[in-house]
């Protein structure tokens, strides 16, 4: 009987240790994801530089509210985003003329030039969701100040263009949306360059 309680006590302690370890996982940590290239690959003649964007103007507090509001609507077609390099403080959000209540559906392709594991990072303020090839790789879905995600490892088996979709919103105050990568063999993360982004008409 004593052995029974001893063994169960050890099991409970082990379970508590695992639970605490899970709580300690850094924000945004994720297992390595394998994604598939666009099939068929988009024709180069049809590609336009940067990422397409449709705007939805509403003071939402989380991604669920944005998606509920925006998905039934086309939204306002905005000027394409040359790259995701927006750290604008209290200035205008993305390519809009507004600094408050901006939601965005950002779409297009990202090009991975060589196979291997890429480490992506998302720097955001406020909410964001990142999809590659239809897979949700990262989300920080509520109002928050500037936050950099932990590395998001993505395994690329075949070079080429990959479908990308980002939902983003800024409620009020400051705004940030940046996408970094560390390609295979690189020693540091850098902003994904404009040459890696393209889109076609939605």
Secondary structure as a PSIPRED ss2 file (coil, helix, strand):
# PSIPRED VFORMAT (PSIPRED V4.0)

   1 X C   1.000  0.000  0.000
   2 X H   0.000  1.000  0.000
   3 X H   0.000  1.000  0.000
   4 X H   0.000  1.000  0.000
   5 X H   0.000  1.000  0.000
   6 X H   0.000  1.000  0.000
   7 X H   0.000  1.000  0.000
   8 X H   0.000  1.000  0.000
   9 X H   0.000  1.000  0.000
  10 X H   0.000  1.000  0.000
  11 X H   0.000  1.000  0.000
  12 X H   0.000  1.000  0.000
  13 X H   0.000  1.000  0.000
  14 X H   0.000  1.000  0.000
  15 X H   0.000  1.000  0.000
  16 X H   0.000  1.000  0.000
  17 X H   0.000  1.000  0.000
  18 X H   0.000  1.000  0.000
  19 X H   0.000  1.000  0.000
  20 X H   0.000  1.000  0.000
  21 X H   0.000  1.000  0.000
  22 X H   0.000  1.000  0.000
  23 X H   0.000  1.000  0.000
  24 X C   1.000  0.000  0.000
  25 X C   1.000  0.000  0.000
  26 X C   1.000  0.000  0.000
  27 X C   1.000  0.000  0.000
  28 X C   1.000  0.000  0.000
  29 X C   1.000  0.000  0.000
  30 X C   1.000  0.000  0.000
  31 X C   1.000  0.000  0.000
  32 X C   1.000  0.000  0.000
  33 X E   0.000  0.000  1.000
  34 X E   0.000  0.000  1.000
  35 X C   1.000  0.000  0.000
  36 X C   1.000  0.000  0.000
  37 X C   1.000  0.000  0.000
  38 X C   1.000  0.000  0.000
  39 X C   1.000  0.000  0.000
  40 X C   1.000  0.000  0.000
  41 X C   1.000  0.000  0.000
  42 X C   1.000  0.000  0.000
  43 X C   1.000  0.000  0.000
  44 X H   0.000  1.000  0.000
  45 X H   0.000  1.000  0.000
  46 X H   0.000  1.000  0.000
  47 X C   1.000  0.000  0.000
  48 X E   0.000  0.000  1.000
  49 X E   0.000  0.000  1.000
  50 X C   1.000  0.000  0.000
  51 X E   0.000  0.000  1.000
  52 X E   0.000  0.000  1.000
  53 X E   0.000  0.000  1.000
  54 X E   0.000  0.000  1.000
  55 X E   0.000  0.000  1.000
  56 X E   0.000  0.000  1.000
  57 X E   0.000  0.000  1.000
  58 X C   1.000  0.000  0.000
  59 X C   1.000  0.000  0.000
  60 X C   1.000  0.000  0.000
  61 X C   1.000  0.000  0.000
  62 X E   0.000  0.000  1.000
  63 X H   0.000  1.000  0.000
  64 X H   0.000  1.000  0.000
  65 X H   0.000  1.000  0.000
  66 X H   0.000  1.000  0.000
  67 X H   0.000  1.000  0.000
  68 X H   0.000  1.000  0.000
  69 X H   0.000  1.000  0.000
  70 X H   0.000  1.000  0.000
  71 X C   1.000  0.000  0.000
  72 X C   1.000  0.000  0.000
  73 X C   1.000  0.000  0.000
  74 X C   1.000  0.000  0.000
  75 X C   1.000  0.000  0.000
  76 X E   0.000  0.000  1.000
  77 X E   0.000  0.000  1.000
  78 X C   1.000  0.000  0.000
  79 X C   1.000  0.000  0.000
  80 X C   1.000  0.000  0.000
  81 X E   0.000  0.000  1.000
  82 X C   1.000  0.000  0.000
  83 X C   1.000  0.000  0.000
  84 X C   1.000  0.000  0.000
  85 X E   0.000  0.000  1.000
  86 X E   0.000  0.000  1.000
  87 X E   0.000  0.000  1.000
  88 X E   0.000  0.000  1.000
  89 X E   0.000  0.000  1.000
  90 X C   1.000  0.000  0.000
  91 X C   1.000  0.000  0.000
  92 X C   1.000  0.000  0.000
  93 X C   1.000  0.000  0.000
  94 X C   1.000  0.000  0.000
  95 X C   1.000  0.000  0.000
  96 X C   1.000  0.000  0.000
  97 X C   1.000  0.000  0.000
  98 X C   1.000  0.000  0.000
  99 X C   1.000  0.000  0.000
 100 X C   1.000  0.000  0.000
 101 X C   1.000  0.000  0.000
 102 X E   0.000  0.000  1.000
 103 X E   0.000  0.000  1.000
 104 X E   0.000  0.000  1.000
 105 X E   0.000  0.000  1.000
 106 X E   0.000  0.000  1.000
 107 X E   0.000  0.000  1.000
 108 X E   0.000  0.000  1.000
 109 X E   0.000  0.000  1.000
 110 X E   0.000  0.000  1.000
 111 X E   0.000  0.000  1.000
 112 X E   0.000  0.000  1.000
 113 X C   1.000  0.000  0.000
 114 X C   1.000  0.000  0.000
 115 X C   1.000  0.000  0.000
 116 X E   0.000  0.000  1.000
 117 X E   0.000  0.000  1.000
 118 X E   0.000  0.000  1.000
 119 X E   0.000  0.000  1.000
 120 X E   0.000  0.000  1.000
 121 X E   0.000  0.000  1.000
 122 X E   0.000  0.000  1.000
 123 X E   0.000  0.000  1.000
 124 X E   0.000  0.000  1.000
 125 X E   0.000  0.000  1.000
 126 X C   1.000  0.000  0.000
 127 X C   1.000  0.000  0.000
 128 X E   0.000  0.000  1.000
 129 X E   0.000  0.000  1.000
 130 X E   0.000  0.000  1.000
 131 X E   0.000  0.000  1.000
 132 X E   0.000  0.000  1.000
 133 X C   1.000  0.000  0.000
 134 X C   1.000  0.000  0.000
 135 X E   0.000  0.000  1.000
 136 X E   0.000  0.000  1.000
 137 X E   0.000  0.000  1.000
 138 X E   0.000  0.000  1.000
 139 X E   0.000  0.000  1.000
 140 X E   0.000  0.000  1.000
 141 X C   1.000  0.000  0.000
 142 X E   0.000  0.000  1.000
 143 X C   1.000  0.000  0.000
 144 X C   1.000  0.000  0.000
 145 X C   1.000  0.000  0.000
 146 X C   1.000  0.000  0.000
 147 X E   0.000  0.000  1.000
 148 X E   0.000  0.000  1.000
 149 X C   1.000  0.000  0.000
 150 X C   1.000  0.000  0.000
 151 X C   1.000  0.000  0.000
 152 X E   0.000  0.000  1.000
 153 X E   0.000  0.000  1.000
 154 X E   0.000  0.000  1.000
 155 X E   0.000  0.000  1.000
 156 X E   0.000  0.000  1.000
 157 X C   1.000  0.000  0.000
 158 X C   1.000  0.000  0.000
 159 X C   1.000  0.000  0.000
 160 X E   0.000  0.000  1.000
 161 X E   0.000  0.000  1.000
 162 X E   0.000  0.000  1.000
 163 X E   0.000  0.000  1.000
 164 X E   0.000  0.000  1.000
 165 X E   0.000  0.000  1.000
 166 X E   0.000  0.000  1.000
 167 X E   0.000  0.000  1.000
 168 X E   0.000  0.000  1.000
 169 X E   0.000  0.000  1.000
 170 X E   0.000  0.000  1.000
 171 X C   1.000  0.000  0.000
 172 X C   1.000  0.000  0.000
 173 X C   1.000  0.000  0.000
 174 X C   1.000  0.000  0.000
 175 X E   0.000  0.000  1.000
 176 X E   0.000  0.000  1.000
 177 X E   0.000  0.000  1.000
 178 X E   0.000  0.000  1.000
 179 X E   0.000  0.000  1.000
 180 X E   0.000  0.000  1.000
 181 X E   0.000  0.000  1.000
 182 X E   0.000  0.000  1.000
 183 X C   1.000  0.000  0.000
 184 X C   1.000  0.000  0.000
 185 X C   1.000  0.000  0.000
 186 X C   1.000  0.000  0.000
 187 X C   1.000  0.000  0.000
 188 X C   1.000  0.000  0.000
 189 X C   1.000  0.000  0.000
 190 X E   0.000  0.000  1.000
 191 X E   0.000  0.000  1.000
 192 X C   1.000  0.000  0.000
 193 X C   1.000  0.000  0.000
 194 X H   0.000  1.000  0.000
 195 X H   0.000  1.000  0.000
 196 X H   0.000  1.000  0.000
 197 X E   0.000  0.000  1.000
 198 X E   0.000  0.000  1.000
 199 X E   0.000  0.000  1.000
 200 X C   1.000  0.000  0.000
 201 X C   1.000  0.000  0.000
 202 X C   1.000  0.000  0.000
